[in-house]
Amino acid sequence: MNYLHRNKAAISLVILLLISPGAGQERSVSPSEPQRLKTFTEIKGRPEYEPSSFEFSSSGYKYRILSSGRGKRTGGGVAPRSFNLRLDRPYSLDRGIYHAEHEGDVLLVFGVSDGDYGWGFIARLDGQTLRMKWKREIPGFNLGQGLIEGDHAYLTAIGFIAKLNLKSGTYSWKHKNLYRDGDFNSFKLPAVQGDIILFKEEVIYDEPAKTIKVQKQSGKIISVG
C-alpha cells in the first residue's frame, strides 16, 4: 500500500510539472501588461539660434551632426563612421534634435527649416553601420519630446499627435490640424495611463493647459479639454 501511494504521488507530481505554464516554456506577455517606457533626450544646437552643429554622446560614442544633416560618429574603439540625414536643399536642421536608442539602433527626431517654413522628421539609423533604415515626416514644427513604449513612439508637434511603429516607420494612427486659437501649439512629454495616452499642452500665458486623451490601440480621441 505504501509503495502504491508513493508511486501515485510521484506520478501526480510529474503531471503537475508537465502542465505547469512555466515548465520549459516562455511566458507570453499579455497585451494589457505595461511595457517599458523610454524618453527621447533633447540636444540643443550650437549656437542655439540658427545652429551650425549638434553634439551628443550615447553608448560610448560621440555624435556630431552639421546643420546640413551630415554627421559623424567617433569613439567606441572603432573607426569613425559618417552618415547623412538626407535633407533637401535649402533646408537645414533647426534649433534642437531628440535622440534615443532602440534595439541597438539610433532614433533621431529633428526639425528642418528654410527660414520661413518648418516641419520635422523621425529617422532610424542602424546601430552598426548608421545606414538609414527609414525616415518619416512629422507635419509640423515645435517638435515635442517623444515617448517610447515597446516598439512604438508617441510624437507631437504643433497641432499634431501620433503613434509610430518603430519597426516599420509607419504611423499606427495620427491626428493633425488640432491647433485652434493658440491651443495645442506645443506639448509636454506624453503620459501613459493604462490603455490611454495623454497629450498635455504646454501652458501659455498662465492659461489652463488642455489635454487630449487617446485610446492607445485604436487612436480614437476620447476627450479634449
Wavefront OBJ file of the C-alpha trace (Angstrom):
o trace
v 0.000 0.000 0.000
v 2.812 2.394 0.907
v 4.556 1.567 -2.352
v 1.387 2.311 -4.359
v 0.816 5.596 -2.542
v 4.393 6.679 -3.204
v 4.065 5.911 -6.920
v 0.752 7.736 -7.211
v 2.297 10.800 -5.562
v 5.271 10.694 -7.950
v 3.008 10.370 -10.996
v 0.872 13.299 -9.793
v 3.984 15.434 -9.382
v 5.183 14.657 -12.927
v 1.753 15.547 -14.354
v 1.732 18.860 -12.489
v 5.180 19.737 -13.854
v 4.148 18.880 -17.414
v 1.008 21.014 -17.394
v 2.541 23.910 -15.477
v 2.639 27.098 -17.668
v 6.267 27.733 -16.743
v 7.569 24.237 -17.457
v 10.129 24.706 -20.215
v 8.082 27.447 -21.857
v 8.463 31.224 -22.160
v 5.602 33.108 -20.586
v 3.596 35.026 -23.145
v 3.077 38.716 -22.400
v -0.490 39.893 -22.260
v -1.237 42.925 -24.443
v -2.643 44.638 -21.355
v 0.617 44.307 -19.412
v 2.671 47.515 -19.140
v 5.742 47.775 -21.354
v 8.960 49.566 -20.631
v 8.853 53.313 -21.225
v 11.765 55.386 -22.528
v 12.038 59.046 -23.421
v 13.947 60.880 -26.110
v 16.735 63.209 -24.950
v 16.847 66.742 -26.316
v 20.091 68.158 -27.727
v 20.378 71.893 -28.340
v 22.331 73.113 -31.356
v 25.391 75.363 -31.221
v 24.781 78.250 -31.343
v 21.188 77.810 -30.175
v 19.799 80.219 -32.770
v 20.483 79.058 -36.345
v 22.827 76.290 -35.129
v 25.693 75.056 -37.229
v 26.054 71.701 -35.439
v 24.660 69.365 -32.787
v 26.751 67.156 -30.490
v 25.800 64.360 -28.098
v 27.140 61.121 -26.613
v 25.457 57.732 -26.413
v 26.694 54.211 -25.536
v 30.361 55.212 -25.617
v 30.105 57.032 -28.952
v 30.230 60.741 -29.750
v 27.999 62.145 -32.464
v 28.341 65.425 -34.336
v 25.680 66.434 -36.837
v 26.033 69.506 -39.046
v 23.049 71.697 -39.875
v 23.191 70.190 -43.389
v 22.226 66.798 -41.934
v 25.666 65.250 -42.470
v 27.086 63.627 -39.364
v 29.958 61.599 -37.968
v 30.284 59.151 -35.088
v 33.563 58.654 -33.263
v 34.765 56.662 -30.257
v 33.747 53.198 -29.122
v 37.136 51.804 -30.093
v 36.212 51.657 -33.775
v 36.918 53.745 -36.856
v 34.843 56.931 -37.322
v 31.704 56.474 -39.376
v 29.786 59.072 -41.395
v 26.044 59.261 -42.009
v 23.559 61.562 -43.737
v 20.003 62.553 -42.773
v 19.329 63.406 -46.445
v 17.907 66.911 -46.175
v 16.622 68.588 -49.294
v 18.072 71.985 -50.153
v 17.704 74.717 -48.950
v 16.505 73.122 -45.692
v 18.731 72.747 -42.623
v 18.364 71.405 -39.091
v 16.505 73.782 -36.794
v 17.210 74.624 -33.121
v 17.291 71.183 -31.486
v 17.055 67.452 -32.037
v 15.985 64.495 -29.899
v 17.754 61.151 -29.762
v 17.121 57.721 -28.250
v 18.335 54.145 -28.594
v 16.037 51.314 -29.600
v 17.122 47.706 -30.063
v 20.697 48.874 -30.579
v 19.721 51.394 -33.266
v 19.716 55.188 -33.123
v 16.474 57.161 -33.308
v 16.568 60.852 -34.211
v 13.690 63.333 -34.151
v 14.657 66.598 -35.824
v 13.127 69.741 -37.252
v 14.104 71.380 -40.535
v 13.555 74.889 -41.832
v 14.278 77.131 -44.803
v 13.935 80.247 -42.667
v 10.240 80.688 -43.430
v 8.657 77.260 -43.062
v 9.476 74.283 -40.915
v 8.421 70.748 -40.076
v 10.068 67.610 -38.737
v 11.198 64.035 -39.274
v 11.942 60.919 -37.277
v 14.632 58.557 -38.584
v 16.034 55.206 -37.531
v 19.736 54.527 -38.143
v 21.326 51.103 -37.946
v 23.376 50.926 -34.743
v 26.394 49.410 -36.500
v 26.531 50.912 -39.985
v 24.444 54.075 -39.351
v 22.623 53.297 -42.575
v 19.166 54.860 -42.526
v 16.524 52.147 -42.169
v 13.628 54.565 -42.618
v 12.650 58.230 -42.284
v 9.136 59.543 -41.671
v 7.834 63.109 -41.916
v 6.282 64.883 -38.924
v 3.937 67.538 -40.391
v 4.655 70.452 -38.083
v 7.248 72.422 -36.136
v 7.533 72.837 -32.325
v 8.520 69.194 -32.032
v 7.991 67.786 -28.554
v 9.862 65.199 -26.523
v 8.791 61.749 -27.690
v 7.892 58.765 -25.540
v 8.764 55.152 -26.446
v 6.581 52.272 -25.277
v 7.642 48.869 -26.547
v 8.009 49.083 -30.336
v 6.080 52.346 -30.680
v 6.777 56.035 -30.154
v 4.325 58.795 -29.294
v 5.222 62.012 -31.110
v 3.991 65.606 -31.035
v 4.304 68.856 -32.989
v 2.152 71.949 -33.322
v -1.435 70.701 -33.676
v -0.206 67.127 -34.191
v -0.131 63.914 -32.128
v 0.701 60.415 -33.331
v 1.742 56.857 -32.585
v 4.513 55.477 -34.793
v 5.607 51.862 -35.300
v 9.380 51.840 -34.772
v 9.915 48.614 -36.713
v 8.275 49.726 -39.958
v 8.488 53.504 -39.587
v 4.774 53.834 -40.355
v 2.110 55.606 -38.332
v -0.275 53.391 -36.376
v -2.507 56.470 -36.112
v -2.182 60.250 -36.190
v -4.258 63.393 -35.660
v -3.356 66.725 -37.225
v -4.894 70.170 -37.600
v -5.523 70.282 -33.833
v -4.194 73.823 -33.465
v -7.067 76.212 -32.614
v -6.734 79.810 -31.352
v -3.429 79.109 -29.643
v -4.430 75.700 -28.263
v -2.032 72.788 -28.764
v 0.802 74.954 -30.033
v 3.225 72.601 -28.285
v 3.023 69.580 -25.985
v 4.652 68.220 -22.871
v 6.003 64.671 -22.715
v 3.120 62.246 -23.441
v 1.957 60.185 -20.458
v 0.622 56.630 -20.341
v -2.449 55.936 -18.210
v -3.401 52.301 -18.662
v -4.862 51.895 -22.149
v -4.921 55.660 -22.654
v -2.199 58.063 -23.788
v -2.388 61.664 -22.579
v -1.129 64.597 -24.650
v -0.992 67.704 -22.449
v -0.193 71.065 -23.996
v 2.462 73.429 -22.679
v 0.982 76.223 -20.597
v 0.987 79.611 -22.352
v 0.187 82.929 -20.645
v -0.863 81.145 -17.414
v -3.970 79.739 -19.084
v -5.206 76.281 -18.021
v -3.468 73.557 -20.008
v -5.709 71.340 -22.116
v -5.225 67.591 -22.516
v -6.110 65.225 -25.355
v -6.943 61.681 -24.208
v -6.495 58.987 -26.860
v -7.133 55.238 -26.839
v -3.685 53.759 -27.432
v -4.613 50.898 -29.734
v -7.303 52.416 -31.942
v -6.160 56.044 -31.838
v -9.692 57.202 -31.049
v -9.805 60.572 -29.290
v -11.711 60.079 -26.042
v -11.800 63.665 -24.841
v -10.277 67.119 -25.346
v -10.166 69.646 -22.538
l 1 2 3 4 5 6 7 8 9 10 11 12 13 14 15 16 17 18 19 20 21 22 23 24 25 26 27 28 29 30 31 32 33 34 35 36 37 38 39 40 41 42 43 44 45 46 47 48 49 50 51 52 53 54 55 56 57 58 59 60 61 62 63 64 65 66 67 68 69 70 71 72 73 74 75 76 77 78 79 80 81 82 83 84 85 86 87 88 89 90 91 92 93 94 95 96 97 98 99 100 101 102 103 104 105 106 107 108 109 110 111 112 113 114 115 116 117 118 119 120 121 122 123 124 125 126 127 128 129 130 131 132 133 134 135 136 137 138 139 140 141 142 143 144 145 146 147 148 149 150 151 152 153 154 155 156 157 158 159 160 161 162 163 164 165 166 167 168 169 170 171 172 173 174 175 176 177 178 179 180 181 182 183 184 185 186 187 188 189 190 191 192 193 194 195 196 197 198 199 200 201 202 203 204 205 206 207 208 209 210 211 212 213 214 215 216 217 218 219 220 221 222 223 224 225
